[in-house]
Amino acid sequence: MRTRCPHCNDLCTTRKTEQISSLYREVTFVCNNSECGHVFVACVSPVFRQ
Ligand SMILES: [Zn+2]
């Protein structure tokens, strides 16, 4: 899973994934930009559509 840094918009690398429950997962990202180095957590939840 790839995402962009909310600060510098550079690509981020997944550092850690933690499955909290079957419907909720937390992913820790690290910014690839060494001058930024921002670390942040995003949550992933399935969205059900019919
Ligand atoms: Zn950044």
N, CA, C, O and the ligand as a Tripos MOL2 file, in Angstrom:
@<TRIPOS>MOLECULE
protein
  201   199    51     0     0
PROTEIN
NO_CHARGES

@<TRIPOS>ATOM
      1 N           0.8530   -1.1920    0.0000 N.3       1 MET1
      2 CA          0.0000    0.0000    0.0000 C.3       1 MET1
      3 C           0.8870    1.2400    0.0000 C.2       1 MET1
      4 O           1.7570    1.3860    0.8590 O.2       1 MET1
      5 N           0.6670    2.1280   -0.9590 N.am      2 ARG2
      6 CA          1.4900    3.3220   -1.0850 C.3       2 ARG2
      7 C           0.6250    4.5310   -0.7790 C.2       2 ARG2
      8 O          -0.5520    4.5960   -1.1330 O.2       2 ARG2
      9 N           1.2400    5.4620   -0.1230 N.am      3 THR3
     10 CA          0.5250    6.7070    0.1210 C.3       3 THR3
     11 C           1.5290    7.8430    0.1280 C.2       3 THR3
     12 O           2.7370    7.6140    0.0630 O.2       3 THR3
     13 N           1.0390    9.0490    0.2070 N.am      4 ARG4
     14 CA          1.9320   10.2000    0.1540 C.3       4 ARG4
     15 C           1.9540   10.9210    1.4850 C.2       4 ARG4
     16 O           0.9740   10.9220    2.2290 O.2       4 ARG4
     17 N           3.0850   11.5300    1.7690 N.am      5 CYS5
     18 CA          3.2690   12.2690    3.0110 C.3       5 CYS5
     19 C           2.3330   13.4810    3.0410 C.2       5 CYS5
     20 O           2.2690   14.2300    2.0660 O.2       5 CYS5
     21 N           1.6120   13.6810    4.1370 N.am      6 PRO6
     22 CA          0.7230   14.8400    4.2190 C.3       6 PRO6
     23 C           1.4700   16.1560    4.3460 C.2       6 PRO6
     24 O           0.8680   17.2210    4.2070 O.2       6 PRO6
     25 N           2.7740   16.1030    4.6100 N.am      7 HIS7
     26 CA          3.5480   17.3400    4.7490 C.3       7 HIS7
     27 C           4.2170   17.7460    3.4420 C.2       7 HIS7
     28 O           4.0470   18.8700    2.9710 O.2       7 HIS7
     29 N           4.9860   16.8150    2.8550 N.am      8 CYS8
     30 CA          5.7870   17.1850    1.6770 C.3       8 CYS8
     31 C           5.2970   16.5110    0.4030 C.2       8 CYS8
     32 O           5.8220   16.7800   -0.6770 O.2       8 CYS8
     33 N           4.2970   15.6380    0.5110 N.am      9 ASN9
     34 CA          3.7050   14.9740   -0.6500 C.3       9 ASN9
     35 C           4.6440   13.9900   -1.3290 C.2       9 ASN9
     36 O           4.3830   13.5710   -2.4570 O.2       9 ASN9
     37 N           5.7290   13.6140   -0.6690 N.am     10 ASP10
     38 CA          6.6130   12.5780   -1.1930 C.3      10 ASP10
     39 C           5.9970   11.2090   -0.8840 C.2      10 ASP10
     40 O           5.0860   11.1010   -0.0630 O.2      10 ASP10
     41 N           6.5050   10.1710   -1.5480 N.am     11 LEU11
     42 CA          5.9860    8.8320   -1.2730 C.3      11 LEU11
     43 C           6.4670    8.3410    0.0870 C.2      11 LEU11
     44 O           7.5320    8.7420    0.5580 O.2      11 LEU11
     45 N           5.6870    7.4820    0.7070 N.am     12 CYS12
     46 CA          6.0030    6.9470    2.0250 C.3      12 CYS12
     47 C           6.1820    5.4340    1.9500 C.2      12 CYS12
     48 O           5.6970    4.7740    1.0310 O.2      12 CYS12
     49 N           6.8910    4.9070    2.9440 N.am     13 THR13
     50 CA          7.1030    3.4750    3.0630 C.3      13 THR13
     51 C           6.3380    2.9680    4.2730 C.2      13 THR13
     52 O           6.2710    3.6450    5.2990 O.2      13 THR13
     53 N           5.7580    1.7750    4.1540 N.am     14 THR14
     54 CA          5.0690    1.1650    5.2830 C.3      14 THR14
     55 C           6.0960    0.6720    6.2940 C.2      14 THR14
     56 O           6.9920   -0.0970    5.9450 O.2      14 THR14
     57 N           5.9750    1.0990    7.5180 N.am     15 ARG15
     58 CA          6.8920    0.6320    8.5550 C.3      15 ARG15
     59 C           6.2650   -0.4920    9.3730 C.2      15 ARG15
     60 O           6.9390   -1.4540    9.7420 O.2      15 ARG15
     61 N           4.9820   -0.3620    9.6500 N.am     16 LYS16
     62 CA          4.3560   -1.3420   10.5340 C.3      16 LYS16
     63 C           2.8780   -1.4340   10.1910 C.2      16 LYS16
     64 O           2.2450   -0.4330    9.8540 O.2      16 LYS16
     65 N           2.3410   -2.6250   10.2760 N.am     17 THR17
     66 CA          0.9130   -2.8330   10.1020 C.3      17 THR17
     67 C           0.3860   -3.5880   11.3110 C.2      17 THR17
     68 O           0.9210   -4.6310   11.6860 O.2      17 THR17
     69 N          -0.6440   -3.0630   11.9070 N.am     18 GLU18
     70 CA         -1.1960   -3.6860   13.1030 C.3      18 GLU18
     71 C          -2.6860   -3.9220   12.9060 C.2      18 GLU18
     72 O          -3.4640   -2.9860   12.7190 O.2      18 GLU18
     73 N          -3.0640   -5.1990   12.9520 N.am     19 GLN19
     74 CA         -4.4750   -5.5460   12.7950 C.3      19 GLN19
     75 C          -5.1460   -5.4150   14.1530 C.2      19 GLN19
     76 O          -4.9290   -6.2400   15.0400 O.2      19 GLN19
     77 N          -5.9580   -4.3840   14.3170 N.am     20 ILE20
     78 CA         -6.6130   -4.1340   15.6010 C.3      20 ILE20
     79 C          -7.8340   -5.0370   15.7420 C.2      20 ILE20
     80 O          -8.0380   -5.6570   16.7850 O.2      20 ILE20
     81 N          -8.6280   -5.1060   14.7070 N.am     21 SER21
     82 CA         -9.7710   -6.0090   14.6860 C.3      21 SER21
     83 C          -9.9740   -6.4170   13.2360 C.2      21 SER21
     84 O          -9.2420   -5.9750   12.3510 O.2      21 SER21
     85 N         -10.9720   -7.2620   12.9950 N.am     22 SER22
     86 CA        -11.1880   -7.7250   11.6280 C.3      22 SER22
     87 C         -11.6190   -6.5850   10.7030 C.2      22 SER22
     88 O         -11.5280   -6.7060    9.4820 O.2      22 SER22
     89 N         -12.0850   -5.4850   11.2840 N.am     23 LEU23
     90 CA        -12.5700   -4.3600   10.4760 C.3      23 LEU23
     91 C         -11.6910   -3.1200   10.6000 C.2      23 LEU23
     92 O         -12.0250   -2.0650   10.0610 O.2      23 LEU23
     93 N         -10.5880   -3.2410   11.2970 N.am     24 TYR24
     94 CA         -9.8000   -2.0320   11.5340 C.3      24 TYR24
     95 C          -8.3200   -2.3800   11.6090 C.2      24 TYR24
     96 O          -7.9080   -3.2440   12.3840 O.2      24 TYR24
     97 N          -7.5350   -1.7010   10.7980 N.am     25 ARG25
     98 CA         -6.1010   -1.9460   10.7680 C.3      25 ARG25
     99 C          -5.3830   -0.5960   10.7960 C.2      25 ARG25
    100 O          -5.8070    0.3630   10.1530 O.2      25 ARG25
    101 N          -4.3170   -0.5470   11.5360 N.am     26 GLU26
    102 CA         -3.5250    0.6790   11.5880 C.3      26 GLU26
    103 C          -2.2020    0.4410   10.8700 C.2      26 GLU26
    104 O          -1.5320   -0.5660   11.1010 O.2      26 GLU26
    105 N          -1.8340    1.3740   10.0010 N.am     27 VAL27
    106 CA         -0.6150    1.2650    9.2170 C.3      27 VAL27
    107 C           0.2670    2.4640    9.5550 C.2      27 VAL27
    108 O          -0.1670    3.6120    9.4570 O.2      27 VAL27
    109 N           1.5020    2.1880    9.9500 N.am     28 THR28
    110 CA          2.4500    3.2610   10.2400 C.3      28 THR28
    111 C           3.2940    3.5140    8.9980 C.2      28 THR28
    112 O           3.8960    2.5880    8.4540 O.2      28 THR28
    113 N           3.3400    4.7550    8.5500 N.am     29 PHE29
    114 CA          4.0970    5.1390    7.3630 C.3      29 PHE29
    115 C           5.2530    6.0450    7.7510 C.2      29 PHE29
    116 O           5.1670    6.8200    8.7040 O.2      29 PHE29
    117 N           6.3390    5.9300    6.9870 N.am     30 VAL30
    118 CA          7.4860    6.8170    7.1460 C.3      30 VAL30
    119 C           7.7110    7.5010    5.8130 C.2      30 VAL30
    120 O           7.7330    6.8510    4.7670 O.2      30 VAL30
    121 N           7.8760    8.7950    5.8520 N.am     31 CYS31
    122 CA          8.1320    9.5650    4.6330 C.3      31 CYS31
    123 C           9.4910    9.1970    4.0460 C.2      31 CYS31
    124 O          10.4710    9.0590    4.7770 O.2      31 CYS31
    125 N           9.5470    9.0370    2.7140 N.am     32 ASN32
    126 CA         10.8090    8.6940    2.0440 C.3      32 ASN32
    127 C          11.7570    9.8790    1.9450 C.2      32 ASN32
    128 O          12.9490    9.7030    1.6920 O.2      32 ASN32
    129 N          11.2460   11.0600    2.1370 N.am     33 ASN33
    130 CA         12.0610   12.2660    2.0510 C.3      33 ASN33
    131 C          12.8480   12.4220    3.3540 C.2      33 ASN33
    132 O          12.2710   12.7160    4.4010 O.2      33 ASN33
    133 N          14.1690   12.2240    3.2860 N.am     34 SER34
    134 CA         14.9750   12.2140    4.5080 C.3      34 SER34
    135 C          14.9750   13.5730    5.1930 C.2      34 SER34
    136 O          15.1980   13.6420    6.4010 O.2      34 SER34
    137 N          14.7350   14.6370    4.4730 N.am     35 GLU35
    138 CA         14.6880   15.9560    5.1040 C.3      35 GLU35
    139 C          13.3770   16.1740    5.8450 C.2      35 GLU35
    140 O          13.2930   17.0210    6.7340 O.2      35 GLU35
    141 N          12.3540   15.4080    5.4770 N.am     36 CYS36
    142 CA         11.0580   15.5050    6.1470 C.3      36 CYS36
    143 C          10.9970   14.4770    7.2760 C.2      36 CYS36
    144 O          10.8740   14.8330    8.4480 O.2      36 CYS36
    145 N          11.0870   13.1790    6.9010 N.am     37 GLY37
    146 CA         11.1280   12.1090    7.8830 C.3      37 GLY37
    147 C           9.8660   11.9500    8.7070 C.2      37 GLY37
    148 O           9.8990   11.3610    9.7880 O.2      37 GLY37
    149 N           8.7590   12.4670    8.2100 N.am     38 HIS38
    150 CA          7.5170   12.4090    8.9720 C.3      38 HIS38
    151 C           7.0400   10.9590    9.1340 C.2      38 HIS38
    152 O           7.0820   10.1730    8.1880 O.2      38 HIS38
    153 N           6.5920   10.6220   10.3340 N.am     39 VAL39
    154 CA          6.0260    9.3060   10.6290 C.3      39 VAL39
    155 C           4.5810    9.5290   11.0280 C.2      39 VAL39
    156 O           4.2900   10.3730   11.8760 O.2      39 VAL39
    157 N           3.6760    8.7770   10.4210 N.am     40 PHE40
    158 CA          2.2720    8.9390   10.7750 C.3      40 PHE40
    159 C           1.5460    7.6100   10.6560 C.2      40 PHE40
    160 O           2.0230    6.6710   10.0190 O.2      40 PHE40
    161 N           0.3930    7.5580   11.2790 N.am     41 VAL41
    162 CA         -0.4160    6.3400   11.3030 C.3      41 VAL41
    163 C          -1.6910    6.5920   10.5050 C.2      41 VAL41
    164 O          -2.3440    7.6230   10.6630 O.2      41 VAL41
    165 N          -2.0300    5.6430    9.6520 N.am     42 ALA42
    166 CA         -3.2890    5.7060    8.9130 C.3      42 ALA42
    167 C          -4.1050    4.4860    9.2930 C.2      42 ALA42
    168 O          -3.5480    3.4420    9.6310 O.2      42 ALA42
    169 N          -5.4260    4.6140    9.2370 N.am     43 CYS43
    170 CA         -6.2710    3.4620    9.5280 C.3      43 CYS43
    171 C          -6.9180    2.9830    8.2430 C.2      43 CYS43
    172 O          -7.2520    3.7670    7.3550 O.2      43 CYS43
    173 N          -7.0820    1.6750    8.1730 N.am     44 VAL44
    174 CA         -7.6980    1.0310    7.0040 C.3      44 VAL44
    175 C          -8.9220    0.2750    7.4790 C.2      44 VAL44
    176 O          -8.8290   -0.6080    8.3320 O.2      44 VAL44
    177 N         -10.0590    0.6240    6.9250 N.am     45 SER45
    178 CA        -11.2930   -0.0820    7.2420 C.3      45 SER45
    179 C         -11.9980   -0.4460    5.9520 C.2      45 SER45
    180 O         -12.0650    0.3720    5.0350 O.2      45 SER45
    181 N         -12.5210   -1.6490    5.8640 N.am     46 PRO46
    182 CA        -13.3080   -1.9890    4.6910 C.3      46 PRO46
    183 C         -14.6380   -1.2100    4.6900 C.2      46 PRO46
    184 O         -15.2590   -1.0030    5.7320 O.2      46 PRO46
    185 N         -15.0380   -0.7960    3.5120 N.am     47 VAL47
    186 CA        -16.3040   -0.0970    3.3560 C.3      47 VAL47
    187 C         -17.2160   -0.9850    2.5200 C.2      47 VAL47
    188 O         -16.8720   -1.3830    1.4070 O.2      47 VAL47
    189 N         -18.3530   -1.2800    3.0640 N.am     48 PHE48
    190 CA        -19.2520   -2.2110    2.4030 C.3      48 PHE48
    191 C         -20.2170   -1.4550    1.5100 C.2      48 PHE48
    192 O         -20.8950   -0.5170    1.9300 O.2      48 PHE48
    193 N         -20.2530   -1.8960    0.2740 N.am     49 ARG49
    194 CA        -21.1930   -1.2950   -0.6680 C.3      49 ARG49
    195 C         -21.9950   -2.4110   -1.3010 C.2      49 ARG49
    196 O         -21.5060   -3.5280   -1.4690 O.2      49 ARG49
    197 N         -23.2410   -2.0980   -1.6540 N.am     50 GLN50
    198 CA        -24.0940   -3.1050   -2.2510 C.3      50 GLN50
    199 C         -24.3150   -2.8180   -3.7180 C.2      50 GLN50
    200 O         -25.0170   -3.5690   -4.3950 O.2      50 GLN50
    201 ZN          7.3200   14.1130    4.1010 Zn       51 ZN51
@<TRIPOS>BOND
     1     1     2 1
     2     2     3 1
     3     3     4 2
     4     3     5 am
     5     5     6 1
     6     6     7 1
     7     7     8 2
     8     7     9 am
     9     9    10 1
    10    10    11 1
    11    11    12 2
    12    11    13 am
    13    13    14 1
    14    14    15 1
    15    15    16 2
    16    15    17 am
    17    17    18 1
    18    18    19 1
    19    19    20 2
    20    19    21 am
    21    21    22 1
    22    22    23 1
    23    23    24 2
    24    23    25 am
    25    25    26 1
    26    26    27 1
    27    27    28 2
    28    27    29 am
    29    29    30 1
    30    30    31 1
    31    31    32 2
    32    31    33 am
    33    33    34 1
    34    34    35 1
    35    35    36 2
    36    35    37 am
    37    37    38 1
    38    38    39 1
    39    39    40 2
    40    39    41 am
    41    41    42 1
    42    42    43 1
    43    43    44 2
    44    43    45 am
    45    45    46 1
    46    46    47 1
    47    47    48 2
    48    47    49 am
    49    49    50 1
    50    50    51 1
    51    51    52 2
    52    51    53 am
    53    53    54 1
    54    54    55 1
    55    55    56 2
    56    55    57 am
    57    57    58 1
    58    58    59 1
    59    59    60 2
    60    59    61 am
    61    61    62 1
    62    62    63 1
    63    63    64 2
    64    63    65 am
    65    65    66 1
    66    66    67 1
    67    67    68 2
    68    67    69 am
    69    69    70 1
    70    70    71 1
    71    71    72 2
    72    71    73 am
    73    73    74 1
    74    74    75 1
    75    75    76 2
    76    75    77 am
    77    77    78 1
    78    78    79 1
    79    79    80 2
    80    79    81 am
    81    81    82 1
    82    82    83 1
    83    83    84 2
    84    83    85 am
    85    85    86 1
    86    86    87 1
    87    87    88 2
    88    87    89 am
    89    89    90 1
    90    90    91 1
    91    91    92 2
    92    91    93 am
    93    93    94 1
    94    94    95 1
    95    95    96 2
    96    95    97 am
    97    97    98 1
    98    98    99 1
    99    99   100 2
   100    99   101 am
   101   101   102 1
   102   102   103 1
   103   103   104 2
   104   103   105 am
   105   105   106 1
   106   106   107 1
   107   107   108 2
   108   107   109 am
   109   109   110 1
   110   110   111 1
   111   111   112 2
   112   111   113 am
   113   113   114 1
   114   114   115 1
   115   115   116 2
   116   115   117 am
   117   117   118 1
   118   118   119 1
   119   119   120 2
   120   119   121 am
   121   121   122 1
   122   122   123 1
   123   123   124 2
   124   123   125 am
   125   125   126 1
   126   126   127 1
   127   127   128 2
   128   127   129 am
   129   129   130 1
   130   130   131 1
   131   131   132 2
   132   131   133 am
   133   133   134 1
   134   134   135 1
   135   135   136 2
   136   135   137 am
   137   137   138 1
   138   138   139 1
   139   139   140 2
   140   139   141 am
   141   141   142 1
   142   142   143 1
   143   143   144 2
   144   143   145 am
   145   145   146 1
   146   146   147 1
   147   147   148 2
   148   147   149 am
   149   149   150 1
   150   150   151 1
   151   151   152 2
   152   151   153 am
   153   153   154 1
   154   154   155 1
   155   155   156 2
   156   155   157 am
   157   157   158 1
   158   158   159 1
   159   159   160 2
   160   159   161 am
   161   161   162 1
   162   162   163 1
   163   163   164 2
   164   163   165 am
   165   165   166 1
   166   166   167 1
   167   167   168 2
   168   167   169 am
   169   169   170 1
   170   170   171 1
   171   171   172 2
   172   171   173 am
   173   173   174 1
   174   174   175 1
   175   175   176 2
   176   175   177 am
   177   177   178 1
   178   178   179 1
   179   179   180 2
   180   179   181 am
   181   181   182 1
   182   182   183 1
   183   183   184 2
   184   183   185 am
   185   185   186 1
   186   186   187 1
   187   187   188 2
   188   187   189 am
   189   189   190 1
   190   190   191 1
   191   191   192 2
   192   191   193 am
   193   193   194 1
   194   194   195 1
   195   195   196 2
   196   195   197 am
   197   197   198 1
   198   198   199 1
   199   199   200 2
@<TRIPOS>SUBSTRUCTURE
     1 MET1         2 RESIDUE 1 A MET
     2 ARG2         6 RESIDUE 1 A ARG
     3 THR3        10 RESIDUE 1 A THR
     4 ARG4        14 RESIDUE 1 A ARG
     5 CYS5        18 RESIDUE 1 A CYS
     6 PRO6        22 RESIDUE 1 A PRO
     7 HIS7        26 RESIDUE 1 A HIS
     8 CYS8        30 RESIDUE 1 A CYS
     9 ASN9        34 RESIDUE 1 A ASN
    10 ASP10       38 RESIDUE 1 A ASP
    11 LEU11       42 RESIDUE 1 A LEU
    12 CYS12       46 RESIDUE 1 A CYS
    13 THR13       50 RESIDUE 1 A THR
    14 THR14       54 RESIDUE 1 A THR
    15 ARG15       58 RESIDUE 1 A ARG
    16 LYS16       62 RESIDUE 1 A LYS
    17 THR17       66 RESIDUE 1 A THR
    18 GLU18       70 RESIDUE 1 A GLU
    19 GLN19       74 RESIDUE 1 A GLN
    20 ILE20       78 RESIDUE 1 A ILE
    21 SER21       82 RESIDUE 1 A SER
    22 SER22       86 RESIDUE 1 A SER
    23 LEU23       90 RESIDUE 1 A LEU
    24 TYR24       94 RESIDUE 1 A TYR
    25 ARG25       98 RESIDUE 1 A ARG
    26 GLU26      102 RESIDUE 1 A GLU
    27 VAL27      106 RESIDUE 1 A VAL
    28 THR28      110 RESIDUE 1 A THR
    29 PHE29      114 RESIDUE 1 A PHE
    30 VAL30      118 RESIDUE 1 A VAL
    31 CYS31      122 RESIDUE 1 A CYS
    32 ASN32      126 RESIDUE 1 A ASN
    33 ASN33      130 RESIDUE 1 A ASN
    34 SER34      134 RESIDUE 1 A SER
    35 GLU35      138 RESIDUE 1 A GLU
    36 CYS36      142 RESIDUE 1 A CYS
    37 GLY37      146 RESIDUE 1 A GLY
    38 HIS38      150 RESIDUE 1 A HIS
    39 VAL39      154 RESIDUE 1 A VAL
    40 PHE40      158 RESIDUE 1 A PHE
    41 VAL41      162 RESIDUE 1 A VAL
    42 ALA42      166 RESIDUE 1 A ALA
    43 CYS43      170 RESIDUE 1 A CYS
    44 VAL44      174 RESIDUE 1 A VAL
    45 SER45      178 RESIDUE 1 A SER
    46 PRO46      182 RESIDUE 1 A PRO
    47 VAL47      186 RESIDUE 1 A VAL
    48 PHE48      190 RESIDUE 1 A PHE
    49 ARG49      194 RESIDUE 1 A ARG
    50 GLN50      198 RESIDUE 1 A GLN
    51 ZN51       201 GROUP 0 **** ****
